[in-house]
Amino acid sequence: MDIMLPFKVGDRAESRSFSLGFRGAWFRSKISLMCIRQGHLECLLEYLDFPDESKQFFLPWPAV
């Protein structure tokens, strides 16, 4: 079964932080991997402006 998504691995994306001290900040990133974990689609993001930061999985949110 193929899932139709508006983005794919390698696409550039923006991620918004909810971490204390960075709450509401937007970061440029690139989608490195997409997988389904625990029934939810998750994306592994690589920060473009912070190459030394570790990659983190995020749940994609629809653009508003």
N, C-alpha and C positions, 0 to 999 in steps of 0.2 A: 504494500500500500504506500503510495507516494503522498506526501503532504505538500500542499501548495502554500508557499510562504513568500512574502514580499522581499526577503533577503536570503543570502546564502553565505557559506563559509568564504572568507576573503573580503567580504563587503566591509566598508567603513561604517561605523555607527557612533552614536553619542550615548554615553551612560551618565546617569545622574546619581550622585552619592547621597546616601542617607546616614553616613557615618558622622559621629560627633566631630565638630570642627570643620567638616567639609559638606555638611548638610545643604542640599540644594545646588551644589556645584556641578557643572557639566564637564565631562572629559571626552576627548576624541579617542576612539578605540577601533580595533579591527576584530571581526569575528574569527576566532581561530578554530573553533569546534562547536558543533551543535549536536545535542543528544537528548534523549528522553529519559529522565530520571524520576522515579516515583510518580509516574503518570503525567509529568509536566515537561514541556520543552525548555531546555536550558542552553544558554550560550556561554562559551568560554571566551572572555574578552581579553585582548592584549592592549594596554594603553600605549598610544602612539607617542605622547609627549613624555612618558615616564617608562622607558624601556627596562629599567632595573626592577620595577615593581612586578610582583608575581601575578600570574594570570588568575582570574577569578570567574566562577560560574555565576550567571545572572539569569533571572527569569525575564524574558522579553516583555515589555509593556507596549501596548499600542500607542502610536503617536497621536497626540491630541492637537 
